[in-house]
Amino acid sequence: MIRAFLALEIPPALKRSLEEEERRLRSLLPRASWVRPDGLHLTLKFLGDSESEVLAALADELRGAVAGRGTVRVTLHGSGFFPSPRRPRVAWLGGQAEGALEVVEVVENVALRHGFARDGRSWALHLTLARLREPWPAPAVEAFLHWGESFTLAPFECPELVLFQSTLRPDGAVYTALGRLALG
């Protein structure tokens, strides 16, 4: 069984910019498990534990279904928390992703044909930055939200959808690309 998901990648140069921001935020905010820069991505669909044959068939069908859709243009800005600022467990960076909703719809339809349930919630762009072991106090929550109001990452384009394997380890998840599906 392979733990897998479909995502858009963030360019390496922008991951380095985010790493610098994370380093700065870590010095100002309470403890959290910050996502390593190499693990930063924009999840479109979590697939969970799946057989390799099912993932291969899904990737084959998706390759044709997403081809010609065009690149997804992403701008990251604004911040928030899941499930909410009053009960912060995950700190994230938001933004817009032009063309992503169309890709998500194709992914959901193809995944359904391969036995994956449709996600019960509407997709919303978010880049997980940190997981909070303990909820932050209100002043730290406000500081993170205030930071997000003024932070904008340079816009970038995602030319492909990536099928990732997620291997859970004590020091954090490791992601390995299993397939790259061109959007353009």
N, C-alpha and C positions, 0 to 999 in steps of 0.2 A: 504494500500500500504506500502511496505517495501523498503527502500533505501538499496541496497545490492551490494556487490562485492565479488570476489573470490581472495584469497591471500595466500601467504606463510607467516608463522609466524617467528619472530626472537626470539631465546631463551632468557628467562628472564635475564640470566647473561650478555648476550651481550647487551641487552637493557640498563642495568645499566652502562655498559662501554660507550655506546653512550650518556647516560644522562650526564655523567661526561664530555665528549667531548663537548656536547652542552652547558653545563654550562660555560666551558672555552671559547668557541667561542662567546657566548652571551656577555661576558665581553670585547671582542676585536672588535666586529662588530656592525654596526648600528642596530637599532630596527628591529625586525621581529617577526612574530608569529611562535615560535618554536613548533614543534610537541612534544606532551607529550610522554614520553617513552612508556607508555602503549598503545599508538596509532601507534607505529612504526610497519610497515608491508611492504611486497613486493606485490603490487597489480598485479594480472595476468589479471583480467578483471573486469571492472566496469559495473554493470548491471543496475544501476539506480533504479527508482521506479518500483516495481514489485508486483504482487499479491502473497500471501503466497503459494497458490496452485501451481503456476508456479515454484516458487523457490523450493518447495518440490519435484516436478517432475524432475526438473533440477538436484538437488542434488542426487536423486535416480539413474538417468542415469549416472551421472558423477562418482558416487561411483564405479560402475562396469567398467566404461571406463578408470579410472585412476589407478585402482587396479593393482598391479604388475609392474607398470612403474619404480619403484625404487625411492629412495629418491633423492631430488634435493640438490646438494652440492653448497653452496654459499660462495663467498669471496667478501667482500665489501671493495672497495678502490677507490680512485679517486673521484673528485667532479665536479659539473657543475651547470648550471642554465637552467631553461625553461623560456621563449622560447630560450634565448641565453644570453651569458655574457654581451652583449651590451644592452639587455633589460631584466635584471634579475627580475623575479617575483616569481620563486620557486627555492630554493637552495636544491640540492640533492647530495647524495652519490651514486656512481656507483659501478661497479664490474662485476663479472661473476657468472653465475648460471648454472652449468653443469646439463643438463637434463630438464631445465625449458622450453626451446622452444618446446620440444615434448609435455609437459603438456599443454602449452598454445595452441598448435594446437588442441589437444583433446578438451580442454575447448571451443575454438572458434567453433568447429564443433558441439559439443553437444548443446551449447548455441543457435546456429543458428536454430537447430531443435525445440527449445522452444521459438522462436520468438525474440531472441536478435540479433541485427545486428552485423555483423563481424566488428571488429575494423578496421578503415581505415588505421591505421599506423602499422608498424611492432612493435612488443613488444620489449622493451629495459629495462633491469634491471635498476631501480633507487629507492632509498629510500628517500622519501621526508623528509628533515630535518626542513625546514622553508619556510614560505610564506612571501614574502616581501610586506608590504603595500605600501611602496614607494621604487623605485629602489635604490640600494646601489650605492654610488659613485665608480668610477673606482678603487681607492686604496683598498676599502673593497672587491670588486669583486676579485681582484688579490690576496688578502690575503686569501680569502676562497679557491680559486683555488690552491694556493700554499699549504695550509693546506691539501687539498685532495690528492696532489701528495705524501705526506709523511705518510698519515694515512692509515692503513690497520687494519681491524677488523679480529679477528681469524676466520678461515673458520668454517662453521657450516652446518649441514644437516637439511633439512626440510622433515620430514617423511609423512606429510599430507598437503592436500589442504584444506583451511578453507573458508566456506561460512559465510561472515560477514554481519550483519545489521549495517548500519551507521545512528546514530541518531544525527542530527545537533542541537547543543546547543550554546548559546551565548559565552560560554567559550571554545568552540571547540567541535569537533565531538567525540562521544562515540561509540566504536565498540563492538558489542556483537556477539560471535560465534553462528551461527544457526546450523551449521553442520560441522563435521570433516570427511574428505574423505581420507583414507589411500592411500598412493602412493606405499608403499612397499609390 
